[in-house]
Amino acid sequence: MSPKRTWQPKVRKRLRTHGFLKRMSTPGGRNVIKSRRRKGRAVLAVRLSIRKSIKD
């Protein structure tokens, strides 16, 4: 038996770990948002896609 894969995607965990509110809650996270704004990124943080369910 081989070990299970390490990536078991969950939408809710992804949002809570890498989402905008989590980024804004720490000084380092705010730096991430600031640098992404400065660079002109269209996506500043992970967000919920319309097609994805939040049930995961």
For each residue, the residues with C-beta under 8 A, 3 or more apart:
1:
2:
3:
4: 8
5: 8
6:
7:
8: 4 5
9: 14 56
10: 13 14 56
11: 14 15 48 52 53 54 55 56
12: 15 16 54 56
13: 10 16 17
14: 9 10 11 17 18 19 46
15: 11 12 18 19 46 47 48 54
16: 12 13 19 22
17: 13 14 22
18: 14 15 22 23 45 46
19: 14 15 16 22 23 45 46 47
20: 23 24 33 44 45 46 47
21: 24 25
22: 16 17 18 19 25 26 29 45
23: 18 19 20 26 29 30 32 33 44 45
24: 20 21 29 30 33
25: 21 22 29
26: 22 23 29 30
27: 30 31
28: 31 32
29: 22 23 24 25 26 32 33
30: 23 24 26 27 33 34
31: 27 28 34 35
32: 23 28 29 35 36 45
33: 20 23 24 29 30 36 37 44 45
34: 30 31 37 38
35: 31 32 38 39
36: 32 33 39 41 43 44 45
37: 33 34 40 41 44
38: 34 35
39: 35 36
40: 37
41: 36 37 44
42:
43: 36 46 47
44: 20 23 33 36 37 41
45: 18 19 20 22 23 32 33 36
46: 14 15 18 19 20 43
47: 15 19 20 43
48: 11 15 52 54
49: 52
50:
51:
52: 11 48 49 56
53: 11 56
54: 11 12 15 48
55: 11
56: 9 10 11 12 52 53
